[in-house]
């Protein structure tokens, strides 16, 4: 009677092991997707504005490929001048398959900047899917009584 019980236990353990190994062998490996830096999709520009004026710049235009999910890292900082500068800004990611469609945006404002750039004082990441290539527009409004130059920094990645 002891031998039958041991044989049944052994058979149960072997059956469980076979099922476990069989289920592990059917798991397919998962491929990781990494972001790719877009060709021409990184840069730094200096944009200057007179007192109480604004401007729009298109530093990144028609960056491809089409039909991707995009991640845009933006940054803005002062380029000289004084550290008390009232300004507001907007970075917009535009899907070129729908030119009037801004698919992601980042906006902010500042008056008391801790220091002049670099490093960039303010930054964020935009992310959106686009059917076409993408364009990034930068709008800056210098609401201060003194003229000022600003540094814009952009890096575009897709996956």
C-alpha positions in Angstrom: 0.0 0.0 0.0 2.9 2.3 0.7 4.3 1.7 -2.8 1.1 2.6 -4.5 0.9 5.9 -2.7 4.5 6.8 -3.5 3.9 5.9 -7.1 0.8 8.1 -7.3 2.6 11.0 -5.7 5.6 10.6 -8.1 3.2 10.5 -11.1 1.4 13.6 -9.9 4.7 15.5 -9.4 6.0 14.4 -12.9 2.6 15.5 -14.5 2.8 18.9 -12.9 6.4 19.4 -14.0 5.6 18.4 -17.6 2.6 20.8 -17.7 4.7 23.6 -16.1 7.6 23.1 -18.6 5.2 22.9 -21.5 3.5 26.1 -20.6 6.9 27.9 -20.1 8.1 26.8 -23.5 5.1 28.3 -25.3 5.7 31.9 -23.9 7.0 34.1 -26.7 9.7 36.6 -26.1 8.6 40.2 -26.0 10.4 42.8 -28.1 11.2 46.1 -26.5 10.6 49.2 -28.4 13.0 52.0 -27.9 12.7 55.6 -29.0 14.7 56.8 -32.0 16.2 60.3 -32.2 14.6 61.9 -35.3 17.1 63.1 -38.0 17.3 66.8 -37.7 15.2 66.6 -34.5 17.5 68.2 -32.0 18.7 71.7 -31.7 19.1 74.9 -29.7 18.2 78.4 -30.9 18.3 81.9 -29.6 15.1 83.9 -30.2 15.2 87.6 -29.3 12.2 89.9 -28.6 11.8 93.6 -28.1 10.0 94.8 -25.0 6.2 94.0 -24.9 6.4 91.9 -28.1 5.8 88.3 -29.1 7.0 86.0 -31.9 6.4 82.5 -33.3 9.3 80.3 -34.5 9.2 77.0 -36.4 12.6 75.5 -35.6 11.5 72.0 -36.4 9.5 71.5 -39.7 8.3 68.4 -41.4 10.3 65.9 -39.3 9.6 62.3 -40.2 8.8 59.5 -40.5 5.0 59.6 -40.7 2.6 57.6 -38.6 4.6 57.4 -35.4 4.2 58.3 -31.7 6.3 61.3 -30.9 8.0 62.5 -27.8 9.3 66.1 -27.8 11.5 67.4 -25.1 11.4 71.2 -24.9 13.3 73.7 -22.8 13.5 77.5 -22.5 15.9 79.7 -20.7 17.3 83.2 -20.7 20.2 84.2 -22.9 21.7 87.1 -21.0 19.9 90.1 -19.7 18.4 90.4 -16.3 16.9 87.6 -14.2 13.6 89.4 -13.7 11.9 88.9 -17.0 8.1 88.4 -17.4 7.4 86.0 -20.2 5.0 83.3 -21.3 5.5 80.6 -23.9 3.9 77.8 -25.8 5.5 74.8 -27.5 3.1 73.1 -30.0 3.5 69.7 -31.7 1.6 69.8 -35.0 0.7 66.7 -37.1 1.4 67.7 -40.7 -1.3 65.4 -42.0 -3.7 67.9 -40.3 -1.8 71.2 -40.4 -4.3 73.1 -38.2 -4.2 70.4 -35.6 -1.9 70.8 -32.6 -1.8 67.3 -31.1 0.2 68.3 -28.0 1.3 71.5 -26.3 3.3 72.7 -23.4 2.9 76.2 -22.0 4.2 78.1 -19.1 5.3 81.5 -17.7 7.9 82.9 -15.5 8.9 86.3 -14.0 11.8 85.6 -11.5 14.4 83.3 -13.2 16.9 81.8 -10.8 19.7 82.1 -13.3 20.5 82.7 -16.9 20.8 79.7 -19.3 22.3 77.3 -19.6 21.0 75.2 -17.8 17.5 75.6 -19.1 15.2 76.8 -16.4 11.9 75.3 -17.7 11.2 72.3 -19.7 8.7 69.5 -20.3 7.9 66.6 -22.5 5.2 66.5 -25.1 3.9 63.1 -26.4 1.3 62.3 -29.1 0.7 60.1 -32.1 0.8 61.7 -35.5 -0.5 60.4 -38.8 2.0 62.5 -40.8 5.3 64.1 -40.2 5.5 66.6 -37.4 6.3 70.3 -36.9 7.2 72.0 -33.6 6.3 75.7 -33.2 7.5 77.9 -30.4 5.5 81.0 -29.3 7.1 83.4 -26.9 5.6 86.6 -25.5 7.9 89.0 -23.8 5.6 91.0 -21.5 8.5 92.7 -19.8 9.6 96.3 -20.4 13.1 95.3 -21.5 14.1 93.4 -24.6 15.3 89.8 -24.0 16.8 86.9 -25.8 15.6 83.4 -25.0 17.2 80.0 -25.7 14.9 77.3 -27.0 16.0 73.7 -26.9 14.2 70.8 -28.7 14.8 67.1 -29.1 12.3 64.9 -31.0 12.1 61.2 -30.6 9.7 58.7 -32.2 8.8 55.1 -31.6 
